C-alpha cells in the first residue's frame, strides 16, 4: 500500500475478543467464533460530517479498483543499510 498510495499515514487497529464474563445464554461459543485480528487503515481522505457524526467511514474506492492498484504495486522490499558496527549492537540488544 505504501508504494501504490504515495506513502499515506496509517491507523492500526487490534481487535481482540470481547471480555468473557459468564452469563447464561450469552455467546457460549465465542472461543470458537471470534479471533483477534489487525486492521490496517490508510488515511487517504479527511473525515467529513458523516464520518464525524456517525463514527462510520466511507471508502471512496471500490474493492475491484483497490485490488488492481495493489496488484500492480512492486513487491521489492526496501533495503536499509546500517552503518558499520550497528548490526552487532542491535544483535547484542536483542
C-alpha positions in Angstrom: 0.0 0.0 0.0 2.9 2.4 0.8 4.2 2.2 -2.8 0.9 2.4 -4.5 -0.6 5.2 -2.4 2.2 7.7 -2.1 3.1 6.6 1.5 -0.1 7.7 3.3 -0.3 7.7 7.1 -1.9 4.6 8.6 -4.1 3.7 11.6 -3.6 0.2 13.0 -6.5 -1.3 15.0 -6.1 -4.5 17.0 -9.4 -6.3 17.6 -9.4 -8.7 20.5 -12.2 -10.9 21.7 -14.8 -9.3 23.9 -14.5 -9.7 27.7 -16.0 -13.1 28.6 -17.8 -12.9 31.8 -20.1 -15.9 32.4 -23.7 -15.1 31.6 -26.3 -17.7 30.9 -27.2 -18.0 27.2 -24.6 -15.3 26.1 -22.5 -16.4 23.1 -21.3 -19.7 24.6 -19.1 -20.5 21.5 -17.2 -17.2 21.4 -13.8 -19.0 21.9 -14.5 -20.8 18.6 -16.2 -18.0 16.7 -14.0 -15.0 17.4 -10.3 -14.4 16.6 -8.1 -11.4 17.2 -7.1 -9.6 14.0 -5.3 -6.5 12.9 -6.9 -3.9 10.7 -4.7 -1.5 8.7 -6.5 1.7 7.6 -4.7 4.1 5.3 -5.8 7.7 5.9 -6.5 8.8 2.3 -9.2 11.4 2.9 -10.3 13.7 5.6 -13.3 12.8 7.8 -16.3 14.9 6.9 -19.7 15.4 8.5 -21.0 11.9 8.0 -17.8 10.3 9.4 -17.6 12.7 12.4 -21.2 12.4 13.3 -21.7 8.7 12.8 -18.3 7.2 13.5 -18.6 5.3 10.2 -16.1 5.9 7.4 -16.9 5.9 3.7 -14.5 4.1 1.5 -14.4 6.0 -1.8 -12.5 3.2 -3.6 -14.3 0.1 -4.9 -12.7 -3.3 -3.9 -12.0 -4.1 -7.6 -10.1 -0.8 -8.1 -8.1 -1.3 -4.9 -7.2 -4.8 -5.9 -6.0 -3.6 -9.3 -3.8 -0.9 -7.7 -2.3 -3.3 -5.1 -1.7 -6.0 -7.8 0.4 -3.5 -9.8 2.4 -2.3 -6.8 6.1 -3.6 -6.9 6.9 -6.2 -4.3 10.6 -5.3 -3.9 11.4 -4.7 -0.2 13.1 -1.5 0.8 16.6 -2.4 2.0 18.1 -0.1 4.6 21.9 -0.3 5.1 23.1 0.1 8.7 26.4 1.9 9.4 29.2 -0.4 10.2 29.1 -1.7 13.8 25.4 -1.0 14.5 24.4 -4.5 13.4 26.4 -6.0 16.3 24.9 -3.5 18.7 21.4 -4.5 17.6 22.1 -8.2 17.9 23.5 -7.8 21.4 20.5 -5.7 22.5 18.1 -8.5 21.3 
